[in-house]
Amino acid sequence: MRTFYLLLLCVIVTACGDKKEDNKTKYLPASNGNLNTISVVVDNTLWEGSIGESIRSIFAAPLNGLPVDEPMFNLRQIPPQVFDGFATRSRIILKIEKGNLAPTTKIANNAFAKPQTVAVIGGETNKDIIEQLTENKAKIIDAFNKEEVKEKQRRIKLDLLDVSAIEKSMGFEVNIPTAYRIAKAEDDFFWIRKNLSNSKTIEIMFYDVPLETISKGDSTIIDIIKMRDGITKTKIPGEDGIYMAVEDAYAPSLFETIVDNKPAYEVRGIWEMRGYTGAGPFITYAIEDKVNKRYLIADGYVYAPSLNKSEYVFELESIIKSIKIK
């Protein structure tokens, strides 16, 4: 066990830019696994105890902005004794090492396969390991999410919708699968839809607003919700005055992130239909485009009653994060 840990630590520490490392990576097998599924390599007794509880509370916590709780990641536990061969090719791996070790957290890329992200948590006691998990959870989740978004984007690129009209009119590129269609196209507004089944849909809106539309500070999320409600009411209204709006009873979550190397706001929440029964999750990105003096808005939402929605929101996230502003 200790030998394995030391070998993996060597992989992590070795400089990735070295030619020998490049050659090693070149001949690694392809990684595998379902999207957003972590292979958790941990002893059975640790998995069933406090360490396992901590892992589940962090990585299987409910995803923000969904009407019903769904886990951030699915977890697949693998005992260290069988972590060999095909099992090592999972795209995202969380490895727990307990022994005569200083508390440590390391994140490696392409340790056993490519592409791959491996997080190794080491410590002498359960307390050490749980503290490492808690202190570094944001860093690990971010690394795993980036790996999974990258994989989803790779799959999307296999069959792309022609979005040259968006590029010409609004000045940005985006990768969208051919399963979507452009439902509405204006100079400053595009509405793209994907039909699932029985009137269930995934939809994306693209538009822009002047920089002064969204203030920075305590009122940021208020400005974004007001902006979104105005767009959904005027650009995609239903019959008899029916329209979509952000649900008042569910407080949206605001995050700061990066899209196309530009600062952006990410808002996750629940929308509802005013005047009709219907609701679902939405994810809005306001990307700061100082060159063009605007926020580029990419807003995705899902209508899929009775279905789990996390995979659809993740698809929207991956599409939006492929944006390249010209």
C-alpha positions as CSV (number, residue, x, y, z in Angstrom):
1,M,0.0,0.0,0.0
2,R,2.7,2.4,1.0
3,T,4.7,1.5,-2.1
4,F,1.7,2.4,-4.3
5,Y,1.3,5.7,-2.6
6,L,5.0,6.6,-3.0
7,L,4.8,5.6,-6.7
8,L,1.8,7.8,-7.3
9,L,3.4,10.7,-5.4
10,C,6.3,10.4,-7.8
11,V,4.0,10.8,-10.7
12,I,2.5,13.9,-9.1
13,V,5.7,15.5,-8.3
14,T,7.4,14.8,-11.6
15,A,7.5,17.9,-13.9
16,C,4.8,17.5,-16.6
17,G,6.8,19.5,-19.1
18,D,9.7,17.0,-19.1
19,K,10.2,15.1,-22.4
20,K,10.3,11.7,-20.6
21,E,7.0,12.5,-18.9
22,D,5.5,13.5,-22.3
23,N,6.6,10.2,-23.7
24,K,5.1,8.3,-20.8
25,T,1.7,10.2,-21.2
26,K,1.8,9.5,-24.9
27,Y,1.5,5.8,-24.4
28,L,-1.1,5.8,-21.6
29,P,-4.3,3.9,-22.2
30,A,-7.5,5.9,-22.7
31,S,-9.5,6.7,-19.6
32,N,-13.1,5.5,-19.2
33,G,-16.2,5.9,-17.0
34,N,-19.6,7.5,-16.9
35,L,-19.7,11.3,-16.6
36,N,-19.5,12.7,-13.1
37,T,-18.7,9.4,-11.5
38,I,-15.8,9.2,-9.1
39,S,-13.9,6.0,-8.5
40,V,-13.2,6.2,-4.7
41,V,-10.3,4.0,-3.8
42,V,-10.5,3.3,-0.1
43,D,-10.5,0.4,2.3
44,N,-13.9,-1.1,3.0
45,T,-13.7,-0.4,6.8
46,L,-12.8,3.3,6.1
47,W,-15.6,3.6,3.5
48,E,-18.1,2.3,6.1
49,G,-16.9,4.6,8.8
50,S,-16.4,8.4,9.3
51,I,-14.1,8.8,6.3
52,G,-16.7,7.3,4.0
53,E,-19.4,9.6,5.6
54,S,-17.2,12.6,4.9
55,I,-16.6,11.6,1.3
56,R,-20.3,11.1,0.7
57,S,-21.3,14.4,2.4
58,I,-18.8,16.3,0.2
59,F,-18.9,14.7,-3.2
60,A,-22.4,13.4,-3.2
61,A,-23.9,16.6,-1.8
62,P,-27.0,17.9,-3.6
63,L,-26.3,19.9,-6.7
64,N,-27.2,23.6,-6.5
65,G,-30.3,24.8,-8.4
66,L,-32.3,21.6,-8.8
67,P,-36.0,21.2,-7.7
68,V,-35.2,17.7,-6.2
69,D,-32.0,16.7,-4.6
70,E,-29.5,15.0,-7.0
71,P,-25.9,14.3,-6.1
72,M,-23.0,16.4,-7.4
73,F,-21.1,13.2,-8.3
74,N,-22.0,9.5,-8.3
75,L,-19.5,7.5,-6.2
76,R,-18.1,4.0,-6.9
77,Q,-16.0,2.5,-4.1
78,I,-13.1,0.3,-5.1
79,P,-11.0,-1.5,-2.4
80,P,-7.3,-0.9,-2.8
81,Q,-6.6,-4.6,-3.2
82,V,-8.5,-4.6,-6.6
83,F,-7.3,-1.2,-7.8
84,D,-5.3,-2.5,-10.7
85,G,-5.5,-2.8,-14.5
86,F,-8.8,-1.6,-15.9
87,A,-9.9,-0.1,-12.6
88,T,-7.1,2.4,-12.7
89,R,-8.4,3.9,-16.0
90,S,-11.3,5.8,-14.5
91,R,-11.3,9.4,-15.6
92,I,-11.7,10.9,-12.1
93,I,-10.3,9.1,-9.0
94,L,-10.2,9.9,-5.3
95,K,-7.6,7.8,-3.6
96,I,-7.5,7.6,0.3
97,E,-4.2,6.5,1.9
98,K,-4.1,5.9,5.7
99,G,-0.8,5.0,7.3
100,N,2.4,6.5,8.7
101,L,2.0,9.6,6.5
102,A,2.0,13.3,7.0
103,P,-1.4,14.8,6.2
104,T,-1.4,15.7,2.5
105,T,-3.6,16.3,-0.6
106,K,-2.1,15.9,-4.1
107,I,-3.8,16.2,-7.5
108,A,-2.3,14.5,-10.5
109,N,-3.2,14.5,-14.2
110,N,-2.9,11.4,-16.4
111,A,-1.4,9.2,-13.7
112,F,-2.6,5.9,-15.1
113,A,-4.6,6.9,-18.2
114,K,-5.5,9.9,-20.2
115,P,-7.3,12.2,-19.8
116,Q,-7.5,11.7,-16.1
117,T,-7.5,13.5,-12.8
118,V,-6.5,11.8,-9.6
119,A,-6.8,13.3,-6.1
120,V,-4.8,11.5,-3.4
121,I,-5.6,12.2,0.3
122,G,-3.1,10.9,2.9
123,G,-2.9,10.9,6.6
124,E,-2.0,8.9,9.7
125,T,-5.5,9.1,11.4
126,N,-9.1,9.4,10.3
127,K,-9.1,12.9,11.7
128,D,-6.1,13.9,9.5
129,I,-7.8,12.5,6.4
130,I,-11.2,14.1,7.1
131,E,-9.5,17.5,7.7
132,Q,-7.7,17.2,4.4
133,L,-10.9,16.4,2.6
134,T,-12.7,19.3,4.2
135,E,-9.9,21.9,3.7
136,N,-9.3,20.9,0.0
137,K,-12.8,20.0,-1.1
138,A,-13.3,23.1,-3.3
139,K,-10.0,22.5,-5.1
140,I,-10.7,18.8,-5.7
141,I,-14.3,19.4,-6.9
142,D,-13.1,22.1,-9.2
143,A,-10.4,19.8,-10.7
144,F,-12.9,16.9,-11.2
145,N,-15.5,19.2,-12.7
146,K,-13.1,20.6,-15.2
147,E,-12.1,17.1,-16.3
148,E,-15.7,16.1,-16.8
149,V,-16.6,19.3,-18.6
150,K,-13.7,18.7,-20.9
151,E,-14.9,15.2,-21.6
152,K,-18.4,16.3,-22.3
153,Q,-17.2,19.0,-24.7
154,R,-15.1,16.3,-26.5
155,R,-18.3,14.3,-27.0
156,I,-20.3,17.3,-28.2
157,K,-17.6,18.2,-30.8
158,L,-18.3,14.9,-32.6
159,D,-21.4,16.3,-34.2
160,L,-21.9,20.0,-34.2
161,L,-24.8,22.3,-35.1
162,D,-24.1,25.1,-37.6
163,V,-24.0,28.2,-35.5
164,S,-22.4,30.6,-38.0
165,A,-25.4,32.9,-37.7
166,I,-24.7,33.3,-34.0
167,E,-21.1,34.0,-34.7
168,K,-21.8,36.5,-37.4
169,S,-24.5,38.4,-35.4
170,M,-23.2,38.3,-31.8
171,G,-19.5,37.8,-32.2
172,F,-18.8,34.6,-30.4
173,E,-18.3,30.9,-31.2
174,V,-20.0,28.1,-29.2
175,N,-20.2,24.3,-29.7
176,I,-23.7,22.9,-29.7
177,P,-24.7,19.4,-30.6
178,T,-26.9,18.8,-33.7
179,A,-29.7,17.5,-31.5
180,Y,-30.5,21.1,-30.9
181,R,-32.2,23.5,-33.3
182,I,-32.3,27.3,-33.6
183,A,-35.9,28.2,-32.7
184,K,-35.6,32.0,-32.8
185,A,-32.9,34.1,-34.4
186,E,-32.6,37.9,-34.1
187,D,-29.7,40.3,-34.3
188,D,-29.3,40.4,-30.5
189,F,-31.1,37.2,-29.3
190,F,-30.9,33.5,-30.1
191,W,-33.1,30.8,-28.7
192,I,-31.9,27.2,-29.2
193,R,-34.0,24.1,-28.2
194,K,-33.5,20.4,-27.9
195,N,-36.6,18.1,-27.7
196,L,-36.4,15.2,-25.3
197,S,-39.7,13.4,-25.2
198,N,-43.4,14.2,-24.4
199,S,-42.8,18.0,-24.6
200,K,-39.7,17.8,-22.4
201,T,-37.0,20.2,-23.6
202,I,-33.5,21.6,-22.9
203,E,-33.2,25.2,-24.1
204,I,-30.5,27.9,-24.3
205,M,-30.8,31.7,-24.8
206,F,-28.0,34.0,-25.9
207,Y,-28.1,37.7,-25.7
208,D,-26.0,40.7,-24.4
209,V,-26.5,43.7,-22.2
210,P,-24.5,46.8,-21.5
211,L,-21.9,46.5,-18.7
212,E,-23.8,48.9,-16.5
213,T,-26.8,46.5,-16.4
214,I,-25.2,44.3,-13.8
215,S,-23.6,46.0,-10.8
216,K,-20.9,44.5,-8.7
217,G,-21.7,43.9,-5.1
218,D,-24.7,42.9,-3.0
219,S,-27.2,43.7,-5.9
220,T,-25.5,41.6,-8.5
221,I,-27.8,38.7,-8.3
222,I,-30.9,41.0,-8.1
223,D,-29.8,42.7,-11.3
224,I,-29.3,39.3,-13.1
225,I,-32.7,38.0,-12.0
226,K,-34.4,41.2,-13.1
227,M,-32.6,41.0,-16.4
228,R,-33.5,37.4,-16.9
229,D,-37.2,37.9,-16.1
230,G,-37.4,40.8,-18.5
231,I,-35.9,38.7,-21.3
232,T,-38.1,35.6,-20.7
233,K,-41.2,37.7,-20.5
234,T,-40.6,39.6,-23.7
235,K,-38.6,37.2,-25.9
236,I,-40.3,33.9,-25.3
237,P,-43.8,34.6,-23.9
238,G,-46.5,31.9,-23.9
239,E,-50.2,32.3,-24.8
240,D,-52.7,34.3,-22.7
241,G,-50.0,36.2,-20.9
242,I,-48.1,33.1,-19.7
243,Y,-44.4,33.7,-19.2
244,M,-41.4,32.3,-17.4
245,A,-39.9,33.9,-14.3
246,V,-37.4,33.0,-11.5
247,E,-39.2,31.3,-8.7
248,D,-39.4,33.5,-5.6
249,A,-39.6,30.7,-3.1
250,Y,-36.2,29.3,-4.1
251,A,-33.2,31.6,-3.6
252,P,-30.8,31.3,-6.6
253,S,-27.1,30.8,-5.9
254,L,-24.4,33.1,-7.3
255,F,-20.9,32.1,-8.0
256,E,-17.9,33.9,-9.6
257,T,-16.2,31.9,-12.3
258,I,-14.1,32.1,-15.5
259,V,-15.4,31.5,-19.1
260,D,-13.1,32.0,-22.1
261,N,-10.5,33.5,-19.7
262,K,-12.9,36.2,-18.8
263,P,-14.6,36.9,-15.4
264,A,-18.2,35.7,-15.3
265,Y,-21.1,35.3,-12.9
266,E,-22.8,32.0,-12.7
267,V,-26.4,31.8,-11.3
268,R,-28.2,28.6,-10.6
269,G,-31.9,28.5,-9.6
270,I,-35.4,27.4,-10.3
271,W,-37.8,29.0,-12.9
272,E,-41.5,28.7,-12.9
273,M,-44.3,29.5,-15.3
274,R,-46.5,32.4,-14.3
275,G,-50.1,31.7,-15.2
276,Y,-49.5,28.0,-15.9
277,T,-48.1,24.9,-14.1
278,G,-44.4,24.3,-15.0
279,A,-41.0,24.7,-13.5
280,G,-37.4,23.5,-13.7
281,P,-33.7,24.4,-13.2
282,F,-31.8,27.2,-15.0
283,I,-28.2,28.1,-15.2
284,T,-27.2,31.6,-16.3
285,Y,-23.7,32.9,-17.1
286,A,-23.0,36.6,-17.5
287,I,-19.6,36.8,-19.2
288,E,-17.8,40.2,-18.9
289,D,-16.7,41.3,-22.3
290,K,-14.9,44.6,-21.7
291,V,-13.6,44.9,-25.3
292,N,-17.2,45.1,-26.6
293,K,-18.5,46.9,-23.5
294,R,-21.1,44.2,-22.7
295,Y,-22.0,41.2,-20.7
296,L,-22.6,38.2,-23.0
297,I,-25.4,36.3,-21.4
298,A,-25.7,32.5,-21.9
299,D,-28.8,31.1,-20.2
300,G,-29.8,27.4,-20.2
301,Y,-32.9,25.8,-18.7
302,V,-34.6,22.5,-18.5
303,Y,-38.2,21.4,-18.6
304,A,-38.3,17.7,-17.8
305,P,-40.9,16.8,-15.2
306,S,-40.5,13.3,-13.7
307,L,-36.9,13.1,-15.0
308,N,-33.6,13.6,-13.2
309,K,-32.2,16.9,-14.5
310,S,-28.6,17.1,-13.3
311,E,-27.2,15.6,-16.5
312,Y,-29.1,18.1,-18.6
313,V,-27.9,21.0,-16.6
314,F,-24.4,19.6,-16.9
315,E,-24.8,19.5,-20.7
316,L,-25.8,23.1,-20.7
317,E,-22.9,24.1,-18.5
318,S,-20.5,22.3,-20.9
319,I,-22.0,24.0,-24.0
320,I,-21.8,27.4,-22.4
321,K,-18.2,26.9,-21.2
322,S,-17.2,26.3,-24.8
323,I,-17.9,29.9,-25.7
324,K,-15.1,31.9,-27.4
325,I,-15.7,35.6,-27.8
326,K,-14.2,37.1,-31.0
